[in-house]
Amino acid sequence: MSTAMPEFEMPSQAVAPPAAVVEPAVDVRVETAEPPVLRRRSVPTFGWRQIAIAAVVGAMLGAAVPAAFEASERSAATASVDGLRAVALDYLTAIAEGRAELASEVVPLESRGAVAPDAVLQAADRIEAFEVRLVHVDGDVGTAEVRYRVGGSDIFRTLQAERAGGTWRLMTSLAEVADLAYYDPITRVQIAGVPLGGEEPVLLYPGTYTIDIVSGPIFLTGGDVFVVDGDPLTPTVPYVTAGIVPQISDYATQLALVTIAACQVEPGCPVPAEARLEPAGEVYPMGMGTTMGSIDLSVPVTATVDGAPEWFEVRVRVVFDDDGVATEWLCGEPGEYGAELQPCAP
């Protein structure tokens, strides 16, 4: 049985294409409507220059706050330094003007003694060419380095300072203790008429001082010059000349010469009989009597034999009353200090 599909042949027909639809011509005008415009809030546009400027301004504003604090701190530091400098300068000025009491108010004396009155400092050749060279502040403590000239020398000192309640106070004093503790009871020390010494130490500010010459019925002291430089490393120990008034000295010398001459004619006298006697120098006090009513003097005399001088001392005691007037004269043997004194030969 044959399995092949039968073949068919379709009849040939011509198929016409569909006719084109022709629409009638119509004049149609379409007006294109504009889209609606959405109005927005105006937003400025920035260029790179504007952005750069904004960045700089921001940086400046950001730095302004710490800069303001820094400027404030610098201003406060400058004010602190200037304040300490002014206090130190006021202190030096008070000393230079002879205002000792004011200077003692600026710097405490720490109970080291009593400062001499203004008159004493005013009588001195005071400091000059003074200045505050350098000021250093660290919080509420500081230092002021000062310089001044006194007694022909430039002195440099560092003054310590502390601040309390916003006020600076110097802690280093330029006042020095003048060591006037003499054992010689006849010595009297006074400057500008003000007696110095006593039980309490005397404080003097820098200056060149001249001790007054004090002349009494018997004693003569003073005339010496000393310098206070305000530096504790150089202690102030004034030398005070103590002597006998010329009238008493001359009379004691005459008595000593008469005493030696009387000794020369005696056996065992240490002075040769043929020796020529001459005064050998100034009469000086040896010490006060136990009752403070007498003074022992040493009278030097030279005894010359054949051009060879020999030096002797004669002890002469002057007894005086409450007014300092000599009432009695006692003499000792030449060269003998422990021998009993006898009334001097007239």
Order of alpha helices (4+ residues) and beta strands (2+ residues): alpha-alpha-beta-alpha-beta-beta-beta-beta-beta-beta-beta-beta-beta-beta-beta-beta-beta-beta-alpha-beta-beta-beta-beta-beta-beta
